[in-house]
């Protein structure tokens, strides 16, 4: 258990007795979706799920329905605790898909796509970043709020061998930014939190790693599937350029 110094609004209440430069980054933890991979577009997934062809007008109606569903009280309620179990994860996503009448019959098919490795696309700079980090001796782990085991997806794209720790929220009955998840990954990798960098795309969840004593980097914005994600910044932060 990491005990961080108590802080007031302006900084630590107790002055440090020694000044010490930050420790070298020995490990990097990565989020999954929106960080290393992105799933195919909703339009492509819907067309793959539907038995009949979908024209542009019908697609626009369904995509607008998904957008509206994000504000539906029942859908919002279904998202609570979404990542703490496989059952909750399935319910959260299928409730959202089914909020669109045209998609209700294929809600389970759309959910199955989430678990299908071929529907996920690594960003253009994912592999090169992982290679550079592992070649320089940095150990890597995955910490993801998710409802299924991600190793098959990484293996499908030939990237699983870079990682020595896999922390899936549903296996721990909690979700980020719970310190338990970050600390568990650090223990599995055999590194101290202060030697570890967490990389993700969610300010509250991934940035919350700082509360567990890690450094954190939150990637800006959203990228399109297969584009460059800006992961070269991770190499600079880990001093592996």
N, C-alpha and C positions, 0 to 999 in steps of 0.2 A: 504494500500500500504506500503510495507516494503522498507525503505531507508537504504541500507547498506553503511558503510563508504567507501569513495573512496580509492582505493588502487593503489600504484605505483608498479613497478616491484618487489620491495623488501618487500612490505607489506602495511598496512594502512598508509595513509599520515598523518592523525591526530592521535596522541597517545591517547589511552583510558585513561580517568581520574580515572577509577576504574578497578581493576582486579576481575573477577568473574568466578567461575567454571561453566562449561557447565551445563545447566538446565537438569534435569532428563527427559528422553524420556517418554512422555505421550501418544504419538500416533505414529503409524507406517503406512505408505502408501506403498502399494504393486503394482508393475506392474503385468500384467497378464501372457502373453505368454513368456515362457523362464524363468519365475520367480517362479510362483506358479503352472502353468500348462504347458504342452506341448502337441501339437496335435500329433496324430498317424503318423507313417512314411508315406512318399510320396508313397512308393511302396504299402503299404496296402490301402491307400486312392484311388490310381489309380485302383487297382484291384476291389475295391468296386464300383467304378464309371463305369467301363467298362462292357458292356453287355457280352462280350466273355472273356474266360480265357486269361491271359497274361503270356507268358513264360519268363524265365529269360533274354533271349537275347533281346526280344522286350522291356522288362522293362528297361534294361540298356540303350537302345536307347532313350527311353522317358525321363529317368532321366538325361541323357547327354544333351538332348534337353532343359530341364528346366535349367540346369547349364548354357548352352550357352545363353539362353534367358535373363539371368541377365545382359548380356552385349549388348543386342539388343537396339539400340537407341530409338525405339518406346516404348519398355517396360520400359526403364529408364525414358522416358518422362511421361509415364502413372503413375509413382510412385510419381511425384511431387504433394504435397498436398494430398497424399493418405488418410490420416486419418482425414481430416477436414470435411468430410461429408460421409454419407452412399453411395451416388452415386459414389463419387471419389474412395472410398474403393473398391467397386464392380468392377469398371472399371480397377483399378490398378491390381487386382489379376486375373481377367478373361483375361486381355490383356497378362499377363505373361503365364498363362496356354495355351492360344490359340496360343502362339508363337511356340508351338510344334504341328505340323500338326495332329498327332494321338490323341492329347488331346483337340483340338479345339471343337469337337462335345460335349464334356463333361465338358467344362470350367465352365458352370453354376452349374453343379452338384458338381464339386470340390469346388466351392465357397460356395455352400450350406453346404458342410461338415464343413466349418469354423464356421458356426453358429450353428451346431448341437452339443449339449452338450456331446453326447456319443462319439464323436471323440476326445475329450480332456481328457488327463490323468493327474491327480494331481501328483506331485513328491512325493516320498515316505515319505519325511519329511514335507510336506505341512501342513497336518492336525495337527500333533503334535505341530508344531511351532505356528499355529494359536490358538490352545487350550491353550498353555502355556502363550501366550501373553494376551489373553482375561481373563484368570483366574487370572492373576496378575494385572488386571485393566487397561491395555493398550487398547486404542480405535484404531480401524483399519479402513482403507479406501483403495479403489482401485483407482488408477490413471493410465489409459491405453490409448494408441493410438490405436483406434479400430473403426470399422465401424458399430457395433451393440451393443445392451445392453447385458452385460455379466452376469446379475443376474441369468438367467436361467441355465447357465452352472454351476455356483457355487451351485445353489439350487439342480441341478441334482446329484451333488456329496456330498450334505449335508453340504456345507461349507458357505452358504450365510449368516447364522445368526451371523457369527463372525464380519460382516462389517456394519458400520453405515454410510458410505459415498461411493458413486459410481460416479466417474468422468470419463466420456467417452469423448474422444477428439471430436468425430463427433457431439456431442451435444453442443459443445462450439465453433465450427468453427475455431479451432486451434489445435495445437499438441505440445507435449513436445519438447523442454524444456521451452515453454511459462510459465512464472511465474503464469499466471492467473489460470492454472489448479491446481497447487500445493496450491496456496493460497485459491482457492475455496474449496478444500478438507479440509484445516485447519479450515476455517470458519464453514463448516458443522459439523466438529467434535468438535468445540469449543475449539481448542488448538492454541497456538502460533506457528508460523513456527520454532522458535528456540527450541521448545519442541518436534519437529516432525522429524522422520527419514523416508526417502524415500528409498525403496529397489527395485532394478531392475537389468536388465542385459545389458543395453545400456549405455556406458560411457557418450555420449553427451546428450542423452535424459533424462535418469534417474539421471545421475550425475549432470545434469543441475539444479536439485532442489536446489543445493547449492546457485545458483544465486537468489533464492527466499527466502533465509534465513534458509533453512532446512539443516539438516545433510543428507548425502546420502551414500548409500552402493551399489556398483555395484558388482554383483555376477560374479565370474570368469568363463570363458569358457562356453561351451554348454554341457548340460547333455542329456542323452537319456530318452525317455518317461518312467515314473515310477521309475526312479532311485532317489537316494538321491541327493538333490540340494545343500546341504551345508547351509541350512537355520538356523542351530544352531548358526551360527555367528550373526544372527539378535538378538537372545536372549542375547548374550554376549554384543552386542552394546547397547541394551536397558536395560542392567543391570538387566536381568530377569532370570539369570541362577540359 
